[in-house]
Amino acid sequence: VVKDELATMLEDPQVSLKKIPILFLSNKMDLPAAATPAETMKALELEKITDRPWNIAPCDALKGEGVEEATKWLVDCMLKLQVEGR
């Protein structure tokens, strides 16, 4: 389902033309059965997204772990786009 929704989102003209970065929050990393970021990347075929920056941020939202770093990555990407005039 997520893979299909991602494909639909990337095909939307408002998204595809702007080349905005995509942040994936890989939550529940505290659980033993949680998929690793590499497993998530493979399952979603993220290596096929080559026209924009993307990042998978492992996190534990309940503890707040990884969320700040993920948000910083997204802010840094958006600031870079602003400087580049995109």
PyMOL Python script that loads the backbone (N, CA, C, O; Angstrom):
from pymol import cmd

cmd.read_pdbstr("""\
ATOM      1  N   VAL A   1       0.822  -1.187   0.000  1.00  0.00           N
ATOM      2  CA  VAL A   1       0.000   0.000   0.000  1.00  0.00           C
ATOM      3  C   VAL A   1       0.872   1.259   0.000  1.00  0.00           C
ATOM      4  O   VAL A   1       0.631   2.182  -0.779  1.00  0.00           O
ATOM      5  N   VAL A   2       1.876   1.297   0.865  1.00  0.00           N
ATOM      6  CA  VAL A   2       2.741   2.480   0.942  1.00  0.00           C
ATOM      7  C   VAL A   2       3.461   2.702  -0.380  1.00  0.00           C
ATOM      8  O   VAL A   2       3.580   3.837  -0.843  1.00  0.00           O
ATOM      9  N   LYS A   3       3.937   1.633  -0.982  1.00  0.00           N
ATOM     10  CA  LYS A   3       4.650   1.742  -2.263  1.00  0.00           C
ATOM     11  C   LYS A   3       3.743   2.341  -3.336  1.00  0.00           C
ATOM     12  O   LYS A   3       4.174   3.193  -4.112  1.00  0.00           O
ATOM     13  N   ASP A   4       2.481   1.894  -3.379  1.00  0.00           N
ATOM     14  CA  ASP A   4       1.530   2.427  -4.359  1.00  0.00           C
ATOM     15  C   ASP A   4       1.218   3.899  -4.091  1.00  0.00           C
ATOM     16  O   ASP A   4       1.147   4.700  -5.023  1.00  0.00           O
ATOM     17  N   GLU A   5       1.034   4.248  -2.834  1.00  0.00           N
ATOM     18  CA  GLU A   5       0.753   5.644  -2.477  1.00  0.00           C
ATOM     19  C   GLU A   5       1.938   6.543  -2.813  1.00  0.00           C
ATOM     20  O   GLU A   5       1.752   7.673  -3.264  1.00  0.00           O
ATOM     21  N   LEU A   6       3.141   6.053  -2.598  1.00  0.00           N
ATOM     22  CA  LEU A   6       4.339   6.822  -2.938  1.00  0.00           C
ATOM     23  C   LEU A   6       4.403   7.065  -4.443  1.00  0.00           C
ATOM     24  O   LEU A   6       4.686   8.178  -4.884  1.00  0.00           O
ATOM     25  N   ALA A   7       4.142   6.033  -5.222  1.00  0.00           N
ATOM     26  CA  ALA A   7       4.145   6.177  -6.682  1.00  0.00           C
ATOM     27  C   ALA A   7       3.104   7.190  -7.131  1.00  0.00           C
ATOM     28  O   ALA A   7       3.383   8.023  -7.993  1.00  0.00           O
ATOM     29  N   THR A   8       1.919   7.130  -6.562  1.00  0.00           N
ATOM     30  CA  THR A   8       0.856   8.087  -6.900  1.00  0.00           C
ATOM     31  C   THR A   8       1.286   9.507  -6.550  1.00  0.00           C
ATOM     32  O   THR A   8       1.086  10.435  -7.335  1.00  0.00           O
ATOM     33  N   MET A   9       1.871   9.669  -5.381  1.00  0.00           N
ATOM     34  CA  MET A   9       2.313  11.003  -4.957  1.00  0.00           C
ATOM     35  C   MET A   9       3.382  11.554  -5.909  1.00  0.00           C
ATOM     36  O   MET A   9       3.333  12.721  -6.298  1.00  0.00           O
ATOM     37  N   LEU A  10       4.339  10.709  -6.278  1.00  0.00           N
ATOM     38  CA  LEU A  10       5.421  11.173  -7.143  1.00  0.00           C
ATOM     39  C   LEU A  10       4.957  11.492  -8.559  1.00  0.00           C
ATOM     40  O   LEU A  10       5.610  12.254  -9.270  1.00  0.00           O
ATOM     41  N   GLU A  11       3.831  10.911  -8.970  1.00  0.00           N
ATOM     42  CA  GLU A  11       3.283  11.191 -10.293  1.00  0.00           C
ATOM     43  C   GLU A  11       2.437  12.454 -10.326  1.00  0.00           C
ATOM     44  O   GLU A  11       2.152  12.978 -11.403  1.00  0.00           O
ATOM     45  N   ASP A  12       2.035  12.946  -9.178  1.00  0.00           N
ATOM     46  CA  ASP A  12       1.217  14.155  -9.114  1.00  0.00           C
ATOM     47  C   ASP A  12       2.031  15.340  -9.632  1.00  0.00           C
ATOM     48  O   ASP A  12       3.155  15.548  -9.174  1.00  0.00           O
ATOM     49  N   PRO A  13       1.496  16.126 -10.577  1.00  0.00           N
ATOM     50  CA  PRO A  13       2.243  17.246 -11.155  1.00  0.00           C
ATOM     51  C   PRO A  13       2.734  18.265 -10.120  1.00  0.00           C
ATOM     52  O   PRO A  13       3.816  18.831 -10.273  1.00  0.00           O
ATOM     53  N   GLN A  14       1.951  18.496  -9.082  1.00  0.00           N
ATOM     54  CA  GLN A  14       2.379  19.466  -8.072  1.00  0.00           C
ATOM     55  C   GLN A  14       3.596  18.967  -7.299  1.00  0.00           C
ATOM     56  O   GLN A  14       4.362  19.777  -6.776  1.00  0.00           O
ATOM     57  N   VAL A  15       3.785  17.677  -7.219  1.00  0.00           N
ATOM     58  CA  VAL A  15       4.932  17.105  -6.531  1.00  0.00           C
ATOM     59  C   VAL A  15       6.075  16.876  -7.509  1.00  0.00           C
ATOM     60  O   VAL A  15       7.220  17.225  -7.222  1.00  0.00           O
ATOM     61  N   SER A  16       5.772  16.296  -8.650  1.00  0.00           N
ATOM     62  CA  SER A  16       6.826  15.910  -9.587  1.00  0.00           C
ATOM     63  C   SER A  16       7.587  17.110 -10.155  1.00  0.00           C
ATOM     64  O   SER A  16       8.786  17.012 -10.418  1.00  0.00           O
ATOM     65  N   LEU A  17       6.916  18.216 -10.342  1.00  0.00           N
ATOM     66  CA  LEU A  17       7.574  19.385 -10.929  1.00  0.00           C
ATOM     67  C   LEU A  17       8.440  20.150  -9.932  1.00  0.00           C
ATOM     68  O   LEU A  17       9.370  20.850 -10.333  1.00  0.00           O
ATOM     69  N   LYS A  18       8.150  20.028  -8.653  1.00  0.00           N
ATOM     70  CA  LYS A  18       8.867  20.824  -7.655  1.00  0.00           C
ATOM     71  C   LYS A  18      10.120  20.156  -7.121  1.00  0.00           C
ATOM     72  O   LYS A  18      10.980  20.832  -6.558  1.00  0.00           O
ATOM     73  N   LYS A  19      10.244  18.865  -7.281  1.00  0.00           N
ATOM     74  CA  LYS A  19      11.436  18.123  -6.849  1.00  0.00           C
ATOM     75  C   LYS A  19      11.752  18.339  -5.374  1.00  0.00           C
ATOM     76  O   LYS A  19      12.915  18.439  -4.984  1.00  0.00           O
ATOM     77  N   ILE A  20      10.716  18.408  -4.573  1.00  0.00           N
ATOM     78  CA  ILE A  20      10.908  18.613  -3.141  1.00  0.00           C
ATOM     79  C   ILE A  20      11.458  17.346  -2.493  1.00  0.00           C
ATOM     80  O   ILE A  20      11.181  16.241  -2.961  1.00  0.00           O
ATOM     81  N   PRO A  21      12.231  17.495  -1.426  1.00  0.00           N
ATOM     82  CA  PRO A  21      12.793  16.320  -0.751  1.00  0.00           C
ATOM     83  C   PRO A  21      11.701  15.514  -0.051  1.00  0.00           C
ATOM     84  O   PRO A  21      10.639  16.033   0.294  1.00  0.00           O
ATOM     85  N   ILE A  22      11.995  14.236   0.147  1.00  0.00           N
ATOM     86  CA  ILE A  22      11.054  13.351   0.822  1.00  0.00           C
ATOM     87  C   ILE A  22      11.741  12.766   2.051  1.00  0.00           C
ATOM     88  O   ILE A  22      12.849  12.235   1.972  1.00  0.00           O
ATOM     89  N   LEU A  23      11.070  12.874   3.168  1.00  0.00           N
ATOM     90  CA  LEU A  23      11.569  12.312   4.420  1.00  0.00           C
ATOM     91  C   LEU A  23      10.664  11.161   4.840  1.00  0.00           C
ATOM     92  O   LEU A  23       9.453  11.328   4.978  1.00  0.00           O
ATOM     93  N   PHE A  24      11.260  10.007   5.038  1.00  0.00           N
ATOM     94  CA  PHE A  24      10.553   8.836   5.537  1.00  0.00           C
ATOM     95  C   PHE A  24      10.967   8.635   6.990  1.00  0.00           C
ATOM     96  O   PHE A  24      12.155   8.521   7.291  1.00  0.00           O
ATOM     97  N   LEU A  25       9.999   8.592   7.880  1.00  0.00           N
ATOM     98  CA  LEU A  25      10.283   8.305   9.283  1.00  0.00           C
ATOM     99  C   LEU A  25      10.044   6.821   9.518  1.00  0.00           C
ATOM    100  O   LEU A  25       8.918   6.332   9.422  1.00  0.00           O
ATOM    101  N   SER A  26      11.111   6.125   9.823  1.00  0.00           N
ATOM    102  CA  SER A  26      11.041   4.692  10.088  1.00  0.00           C
ATOM    103  C   SER A  26      10.851   4.522  11.589  1.00  0.00           C
ATOM    104  O   SER A  26      11.809   4.347  12.341  1.00  0.00           O
ATOM    105  N   ASN A  27       9.600   4.577  12.001  1.00  0.00           N
ATOM    106  CA  ASN A  27       9.251   4.581  13.417  1.00  0.00           C
ATOM    107  C   ASN A  27       9.295   3.162  13.995  1.00  0.00           C
ATOM    108  O   ASN A  27       9.444   2.178  13.271  1.00  0.00           O
ATOM    109  N   LYS A  28       9.163   3.093  15.292  1.00  0.00           N
ATOM    110  CA  LYS A  28       9.111   1.830  16.044  1.00  0.00           C
ATOM    111  C   LYS A  28      10.450   1.094  16.040  1.00  0.00           C
ATOM    112  O   LYS A  28      10.486  -0.130  16.161  1.00  0.00           O
ATOM    113  N   MET A  29      11.538   1.829  15.903  1.00  0.00           N
ATOM    114  CA  MET A  29      12.853   1.194  15.851  1.00  0.00           C
ATOM    115  C   MET A  29      13.227   0.521  17.168  1.00  0.00           C
ATOM    116  O   MET A  29      14.214  -0.211  17.233  1.00  0.00           O
ATOM    117  N   ASP A  30      12.450   0.764  18.207  1.00  0.00           N
ATOM    118  CA  ASP A  30      12.698   0.111  19.493  1.00  0.00           C
ATOM    119  C   ASP A  30      12.173  -1.322  19.522  1.00  0.00           C
ATOM    120  O   ASP A  30      12.495  -2.079  20.438  1.00  0.00           O
ATOM    121  N   LEU A  31      11.370  -1.700  18.533  1.00  0.00           N
ATOM    122  CA  LEU A  31      10.796  -3.037  18.498  1.00  0.00           C
ATOM    123  C   LEU A  31      11.716  -4.007  17.753  1.00  0.00           C
ATOM    124  O   LEU A  31      12.284  -3.649  16.721  1.00  0.00           O
ATOM    125  N   PRO A  32      11.865  -5.219  18.262  1.00  0.00           N
ATOM    126  CA  PRO A  32      12.771  -6.188  17.626  1.00  0.00           C
ATOM    127  C   PRO A  32      12.412  -6.513  16.177  1.00  0.00           C
ATOM    128  O   PRO A  32      13.300  -6.781  15.369  1.00  0.00           O
ATOM    129  N   ALA A  33      11.145  -6.493  15.845  1.00  0.00           N
ATOM    130  CA  ALA A  33      10.719  -6.860  14.493  1.00  0.00           C
ATOM    131  C   ALA A  33      10.687  -5.671  13.525  1.00  0.00           C
ATOM    132  O   ALA A  33      10.257  -5.818  12.381  1.00  0.00           O
ATOM    133  N   ALA A  34      11.129  -4.523  13.967  1.00  0.00           N
ATOM    134  CA  ALA A  34      11.087  -3.332  13.101  1.00  0.00           C
ATOM    135  C   ALA A  34      12.004  -3.515  11.888  1.00  0.00           C
ATOM    136  O   ALA A  34      13.116  -4.030  12.000  1.00  0.00           O
ATOM    137  N   ALA A  35      11.515  -3.084  10.744  1.00  0.00           N
ATOM    138  CA  ALA A  35      12.330  -3.127   9.534  1.00  0.00           C
ATOM    139  C   ALA A  35      13.443  -2.093   9.639  1.00  0.00           C
ATOM    140  O   ALA A  35      13.230  -0.990  10.143  1.00  0.00           O
ATOM    141  N   THR A  36      14.609  -2.449   9.170  1.00  0.00           N
ATOM    142  CA  THR A  36      15.716  -1.499   9.158  1.00  0.00           C
ATOM    143  C   THR A  36      15.490  -0.499   8.023  1.00  0.00           C
ATOM    144  O   THR A  36      14.715  -0.771   7.106  1.00  0.00           O
ATOM    145  N   PRO A  37      16.163   0.658   8.077  1.00  0.00           N
ATOM    146  CA  PRO A  37      16.050   1.584   6.948  1.00  0.00           C
ATOM    147  C   PRO A  37      16.432   0.936   5.618  1.00  0.00           C
ATOM    148  O   PRO A  37      15.815   1.230   4.594  1.00  0.00           O
ATOM    149  N   ALA A  38      17.425   0.071   5.614  1.00  0.00           N
ATOM    150  CA  ALA A  38      17.826  -0.599   4.368  1.00  0.00           C
ATOM    151  C   ALA A  38      16.719  -1.515   3.848  1.00  0.00           C
ATOM    152  O   ALA A  38      16.483  -1.582   2.642  1.00  0.00           O
ATOM    153  N   GLU A  39      16.050  -2.212   4.746  1.00  0.00           N
ATOM    154  CA  GLU A  39      14.936  -3.073   4.339  1.00  0.00           C
ATOM    155  C   GLU A  39      13.783  -2.240   3.789  1.00  0.00           C
ATOM    156  O   GLU A  39      13.145  -2.623   2.808  1.00  0.00           O
ATOM    157  N   THR A  40      13.523  -1.119   4.412  1.00  0.00           N
ATOM    158  CA  THR A  40      12.469  -0.222   3.942  1.00  0.00           C
ATOM    159  C   THR A  40      12.809   0.327   2.566  1.00  0.00           C
ATOM    160  O   THR A  40      11.954   0.385   1.683  1.00  0.00           O
ATOM    161  N   MET A  41      14.062   0.729   2.389  1.00  0.00           N
ATOM    162  CA  MET A  41      14.508   1.252   1.097  1.00  0.00           C
ATOM    163  C   MET A  41      14.290   0.218  -0.006  1.00  0.00           C
ATOM    164  O   MET A  41      13.798   0.542  -1.087  1.00  0.00           O
ATOM    165  N   LYS A  42      14.658  -1.013   0.278  1.00  0.00           N
ATOM    166  CA  LYS A  42      14.504  -2.076  -0.722  1.00  0.00           C
ATOM    167  C   LYS A  42      13.022  -2.347  -1.009  1.00  0.00           C
ATOM    168  O   LYS A  42      12.629  -2.481  -2.167  1.00  0.00           O
ATOM    169  N   ALA A  43      12.203  -2.427   0.043  1.00  0.00           N
ATOM    170  CA  ALA A  43      10.782  -2.724  -0.136  1.00  0.00           C
ATOM    171  C   ALA A  43      10.058  -1.648  -0.943  1.00  0.00           C
ATOM    172  O   ALA A  43       9.166  -1.949  -1.736  1.00  0.00           O
ATOM    173  N   LEU A  44      10.452  -0.389  -0.732  1.00  0.00           N
ATOM    174  CA  LEU A  44       9.803   0.722  -1.435  1.00  0.00           C
ATOM    175  C   LEU A  44      10.506   1.091  -2.740  1.00  0.00           C
ATOM    176  O   LEU A  44      10.062   1.981  -3.466  1.00  0.00           O
ATOM    177  N   GLU A  45      11.616   0.392  -3.028  1.00  0.00           N
ATOM    178  CA  GLU A  45      12.412   0.665  -4.233  1.00  0.00           C
ATOM    179  C   GLU A  45      12.818   2.129  -4.317  1.00  0.00           C
ATOM    180  O   GLU A  45      12.709   2.764  -5.366  1.00  0.00           O
ATOM    181  N   LEU A  46      13.290   2.650  -3.190  1.00  0.00           N
ATOM    182  CA  LEU A  46      13.640   4.073  -3.131  1.00  0.00           C
ATOM    183  C   LEU A  46      14.845   4.429  -3.990  1.00  0.00           C
ATOM    184  O   LEU A  46      15.027   5.589  -4.358  1.00  0.00           O
ATOM    185  N   GLU A  47      15.659   3.445  -4.308  1.00  0.00           N
ATOM    186  CA  GLU A  47      16.816   3.725  -5.165  1.00  0.00           C
ATOM    187  C   GLU A  47      16.390   4.220  -6.547  1.00  0.00           C
ATOM    188  O   GLU A  47      17.193   4.796  -7.282  1.00  0.00           O
ATOM    189  N   LYS A  48      15.133   3.993  -6.892  1.00  0.00           N
ATOM    190  CA  LYS A  48      14.608   4.474  -8.179  1.00  0.00           C
ATOM    191  C   LYS A  48      14.279   5.966  -8.145  1.00  0.00           C
ATOM    192  O   LYS A  48      14.079   6.581  -9.193  1.00  0.00           O
ATOM    193  N   ILE A  49      14.224   6.544  -6.963  1.00  0.00           N
ATOM    194  CA  ILE A  49      13.963   7.987  -6.850  1.00  0.00           C
ATOM    195  C   ILE A  49      15.296   8.705  -6.970  1.00  0.00           C
ATOM    196  O   ILE A  49      16.067   8.778  -6.013  1.00  0.00           O
ATOM    197  N   THR A  50      15.554   9.230  -8.151  1.00  0.00           N
ATOM    198  CA  THR A  50      16.849   9.868  -8.414  1.00  0.00           C
ATOM    199  C   THR A  50      16.725  11.353  -8.729  1.00  0.00           C
ATOM    200  O   THR A  50      17.731  12.029  -8.942  1.00  0.00           O
ATOM    201  N   ASP A  51      15.493  11.866  -8.761  1.00  0.00           N
ATOM    202  CA  ASP A  51      15.300  13.255  -9.168  1.00  0.00           C
ATOM    203  C   ASP A  51      15.144  14.221  -7.993  1.00  0.00           C
ATOM    204  O   ASP A  51      14.878  15.405  -8.197  1.00  0.00           O
ATOM    205  N   ARG A  52      15.306  13.727  -6.776  1.00  0.00           N
ATOM    206  CA  ARG A  52      15.146  14.564  -5.589  1.00  0.00           C
ATOM    207  C   ARG A  52      15.842  13.889  -4.421  1.00  0.00           C
ATOM    208  O   ARG A  52      16.031  12.673  -4.434  1.00  0.00           O
ATOM    209  N   PRO A  53      16.228  14.664  -3.407  1.00  0.00           N
ATOM    210  CA  PRO A  53      16.808  14.031  -2.219  1.00  0.00           C
ATOM    211  C   PRO A  53      15.731  13.327  -1.396  1.00  0.00           C
ATOM    212  O   PRO A  53      14.588  13.778  -1.323  1.00  0.00           O
ATOM    213  N   TRP A  54      16.115  12.236  -0.792  1.00  0.00           N
ATOM    214  CA  TRP A  54      15.230  11.532   0.129  1.00  0.00           C
ATOM    215  C   TRP A  54      16.074  10.947   1.247  1.00  0.00           C
ATOM    216  O   TRP A  54      17.279  10.744   1.096  1.00  0.00           O
ATOM    217  N   ASN A  55      15.432  10.684   2.359  1.00  0.00           N
ATOM    218  CA  ASN A  55      16.142  10.159   3.519  1.00  0.00           C
ATOM    219  C   ASN A  55      15.189   9.287   4.326  1.00  0.00           C
ATOM    220  O   ASN A  55      14.010   9.607   4.478  1.00  0.00           O
ATOM    221  N   ILE A  56      15.714   8.186   4.839  1.00  0.00           N
ATOM    222  CA  ILE A  56      14.971   7.355   5.784  1.00  0.00           C
ATOM    223  C   ILE A  56      15.597   7.593   7.144  1.00  0.00           C
ATOM    224  O   ILE A  56      16.780   7.323   7.352  1.00  0.00           O
ATOM    225  N   ALA A  57      14.803   8.094   8.057  1.00  0.00           N
ATOM    226  CA  ALA A  57      15.300   8.403   9.392  1.00  0.00           C
ATOM    227  C   ALA A  57      14.727   7.403  10.390  1.00  0.00           C
ATOM    228  O   ALA A  57      13.521   7.394  10.639  1.00  0.00           O
ATOM    229  N   PRO A  58      15.588   6.562  10.963  1.00  0.00           N
ATOM    230  CA  PRO A  58      15.095   5.666  12.003  1.00  0.00           C
ATOM    231  C   PRO A  58      14.729   6.471  13.242  1.00  0.00           C
ATOM    232  O   PRO A  58      15.460   7.382  13.630  1.00  0.00           O
ATOM    233  N   CYS A  59      13.609   6.143  13.859  1.00  0.00           N
ATOM    234  CA  CYS A  59      13.207   6.915  15.030  1.00  0.00           C
ATOM    235  C   CYS A  59      12.327   6.092  15.961  1.00  0.00           C
ATOM    236  O   CYS A  59      11.818   5.027  15.612  1.00  0.00           O
ATOM    237  N   ASP A  60      12.178   6.627  17.134  1.00  0.00           N
ATOM    238  CA  ASP A  60      11.241   6.122  18.139  1.00  0.00           C
ATOM    239  C   ASP A  60      10.475   7.363  18.590  1.00  0.00           C
ATOM    240  O   ASP A  60      10.931   8.101  19.464  1.00  0.00           O
ATOM    241  N   ALA A  61       9.327   7.582  17.997  1.00  0.00           N
ATOM    242  CA  ALA A  61       8.583   8.816  18.232  1.00  0.00           C
ATOM    243  C   ALA A  61       8.159   8.979  19.691  1.00  0.00           C
ATOM    244  O   ALA A  61       8.126  10.099  20.202  1.00  0.00           O
ATOM    245  N   LEU A  62       7.840   7.895  20.354  1.00  0.00           N
ATOM    246  CA  LEU A  62       7.419   8.006  21.755  1.00  0.00           C
ATOM    247  C   LEU A  62       8.537   8.545  22.638  1.00  0.00           C
ATOM    248  O   LEU A  62       8.283   9.302  23.575  1.00  0.00           O
ATOM    249  N   LYS A  63       9.759   8.159  22.344  1.00  0.00           N
ATOM    250  CA  LYS A  63      10.907   8.633  23.114  1.00  0.00           C
ATOM    251  C   LYS A  63      11.518   9.897  22.505  1.00  0.00           C
ATOM    252  O   LYS A  63      12.366  10.544  23.120  1.00  0.00           O
ATOM    253  N   GLY A  64      11.081  10.238  21.303  1.00  0.00           N
ATOM    254  CA  GLY A  64      11.620  11.419  20.632  1.00  0.00           C
ATOM    255  C   GLY A  64      12.969  11.180  19.988  1.00  0.00           C
ATOM    256  O   GLY A  64      13.631  12.130  19.570  1.00  0.00           O
ATOM    257  N   GLU A  65      13.385   9.938  19.901  1.00  0.00           N
ATOM    258  CA  GLU A  65      14.699   9.622  19.342  1.00  0.00           C
ATOM    259  C   GLU A  65      14.656   9.647  17.819  1.00  0.00           C
ATOM    260  O   GLU A  65      13.801   9.008  17.205  1.00  0.00           O
ATOM    261  N   GLY A  66      15.573  10.381  17.217  1.00  0.00           N
ATOM    262  CA  GLY A  66      15.695  10.447  15.773  1.00  0.00           C
ATOM    263  C   GLY A  66      14.817  11.492  15.113  1.00  0.00           C
ATOM    264  O   GLY A  66      15.055  11.847  13.959  1.00  0.00           O
ATOM    265  N   VAL A  67      13.825  11.987  15.801  1.00  0.00           N
ATOM    266  CA  VAL A  67      12.884  12.933  15.202  1.00  0.00           C
ATOM    267  C   VAL A  67      13.561  14.273  14.925  1.00  0.00           C
ATOM    268  O   VAL A  67      13.376  14.845  13.851  1.00  0.00           O
ATOM    269  N   GLU A  68      14.335  14.777  15.868  1.00  0.00           N
ATOM    270  CA  GLU A  68      15.004  16.063  15.680  1.00  0.00           C
ATOM    271  C   GLU A  68      16.004  16.000  14.530  1.00  0.00           C
ATOM    272  O   GLU A  68      16.080  16.924  13.720  1.00  0.00           O
ATOM    273  N   GLU A  69      16.760  14.926  14.459  1.00  0.00           N
ATOM    274  CA  GLU A  69      17.738  14.780  13.374  1.00  0.00           C
ATOM    275  C   GLU A  69      17.036  14.717  12.019  1.00  0.00           C
ATOM    276  O   GLU A  69      17.506  15.292  11.037  1.00  0.00           O
ATOM    277  N   ALA A  70      15.914  14.015  11.979  1.00  0.00           N
ATOM    278  CA  ALA A  70      15.154  13.903  10.734  1.00  0.00           C
ATOM    279  C   ALA A  70      14.613  15.258  10.293  1.00  0.00           C
ATOM    280  O   ALA A  70      14.693  15.625   9.121  1.00  0.00           O
ATOM    281  N   THR A  71      14.069  15.979  11.239  1.00  0.00           N
ATOM    282  CA  THR A  71      13.533  17.312  10.940  1.00  0.00           C
ATOM    283  C   THR A  71      14.640  18.247  10.474  1.00  0.00           C
ATOM    284  O   THR A  71      14.434  19.045   9.560  1.00  0.00           O
ATOM    285  N   LYS A  72      15.801  18.158  11.089  1.00  0.00           N
ATOM    286  CA  LYS A  72      16.939  18.990  10.683  1.00  0.00           C
ATOM    287  C   LYS A  72      17.347  18.677   9.248  1.00  0.00           C
ATOM    288  O   LYS A  72      17.644  19.590   8.478  1.00  0.00           O
ATOM    289  N   TRP A  73      17.365  17.400   8.882  1.00  0.00           N
ATOM    290  CA  TRP A  73      17.702  17.026   7.511  1.00  0.00           C
ATOM    291  C   TRP A  73      16.742  17.688   6.530  1.00  0.00           C
ATOM    292  O   TRP A  73      17.163  18.245   5.517  1.00  0.00           O
ATOM    293  N   LEU A  74      15.443  17.621   6.839  1.00  0.00           N
ATOM    294  CA  LEU A  74      14.441  18.197   5.943  1.00  0.00           C
ATOM    295  C   LEU A  74      14.584  19.710   5.847  1.00  0.00           C
ATOM    296  O   LEU A  74      14.508  20.268   4.752  1.00  0.00           O
ATOM    297  N   VAL A  75      14.788  20.376   6.968  1.00  0.00           N
ATOM    298  CA  VAL A  75      14.977  21.830   6.963  1.00  0.00           C
ATOM    299  C   VAL A  75      16.208  22.198   6.148  1.00  0.00           C
ATOM    300  O   VAL A  75      16.162  23.131   5.346  1.00  0.00           O
ATOM    301  N   ASP A  76      17.307  21.477   6.342  1.00  0.00           N
ATOM    302  CA  ASP A  76      18.531  21.756   5.580  1.00  0.00           C
ATOM    303  C   ASP A  76      18.304  21.603   4.082  1.00  0.00           C
ATOM    304  O   ASP A  76      18.788  22.412   3.290  1.00  0.00           O
ATOM    305  N   CYS A  77      17.569  20.569   3.695  1.00  0.00           N
ATOM    306  CA  CYS A  77      17.265  20.372   2.268  1.00  0.00           C
ATOM    307  C   CYS A  77      16.414  21.500   1.712  1.00  0.00           C
ATOM    308  O   CYS A  77      16.660  21.986   0.609  1.00  0.00           O
ATOM    309  N   MET A  78      15.416  21.914   2.473  1.00  0.00           N
ATOM    310  CA  MET A  78      14.542  22.990   2.005  1.00  0.00           C
ATOM    311  C   MET A  78      15.296  24.316   1.909  1.00  0.00           C
ATOM    312  O   MET A  78      15.076  25.088   0.976  1.00  0.00           O
ATOM    313  N   LEU A  79      16.173  24.579   2.858  1.00  0.00           N
ATOM    314  CA  LEU A  79      16.979  25.796   2.794  1.00  0.00           C
ATOM    315  C   LEU A  79      17.897  25.782   1.579  1.00  0.00           C
ATOM    316  O   LEU A  79      18.081  26.806   0.921  1.00  0.00           O
ATOM    317  N   LYS A  80      18.473  24.621   1.283  1.00  0.00           N
ATOM    318  CA  LYS A  80      19.331  24.497   0.094  1.00  0.00           C
ATOM    319  C   LYS A  80      18.544  24.765  -1.178  1.00  0.00           C
ATOM    320  O   LYS A  80      19.035  25.443  -2.081  1.00  0.00           O
ATOM    321  N   LEU A  81      17.328  24.240  -1.256  1.00  0.00           N
ATOM    322  CA  LEU A  81      16.478  24.500  -2.418  1.00  0.00           C
ATOM    323  C   LEU A  81      16.152  25.988  -2.545  1.00  0.00           C
ATOM    324  O   LEU A  81      16.122  26.537  -3.646  1.00  0.00           O
ATOM    325  N   GLN A  82      15.911  26.626  -1.405  1.00  0.00           N
ATOM    326  CA  GLN A  82      15.597  28.050  -1.417  1.00  0.00           C
ATOM    327  C   GLN A  82      16.781  28.861  -1.929  1.00  0.00           C
ATOM    328  O   GLN A  82      16.607  29.787  -2.721  1.00  0.00           O
ATOM    329  N   VAL A  83      17.973  28.518  -1.483  1.00  0.00           N
ATOM    330  CA  VAL A  83      19.183  29.210  -1.925  1.00  0.00           C
ATOM    331  C   VAL A  83      19.405  29.006  -3.415  1.00  0.00           C
ATOM    332  O   VAL A  83      19.813  29.922  -4.128  1.00  0.00           O
ATOM    333  N   GLU A  84      19.125  27.774  -3.880  1.00  0.00           N
ATOM    334  CA  GLU A  84      19.291  27.455  -5.311  1.00  0.00           C
ATOM    335  C   GLU A  84      18.179  28.049  -6.163  1.00  0.00           C
ATOM    336  O   GLU A  84      18.261  28.035  -7.391  1.00  0.00           O
ATOM    337  N   GLY A  85      17.140  28.570  -5.519  1.00  0.00           N
ATOM    338  CA  GLY A  85      16.046  29.200  -6.251  1.00  0.00           C
ATOM    339  C   GLY A  85      15.068  28.235  -6.870  1.00  0.00           C
ATOM    340  O   GLY A  85      14.408  28.576  -7.851  1.00  0.00           O
ATOM    341  N   ARG A  86      14.953  27.041  -6.327  1.00  0.00           N
ATOM    342  CA  ARG A  86      14.008  26.061  -6.883  1.00  0.00           C
ATOM    343  C   ARG A  86      12.662  26.203  -6.287  1.00  0.00           C
ATOM    344  O   ARG A  86      11.747  25.459  -6.641  1.00  0.00           O
TER     345      ARG A  86
END
""", "prot")
cmd.dss("prot")
cmd.show_as("cartoon", "prot")
cmd.util.cbc("prot")
cmd.orient("prot")
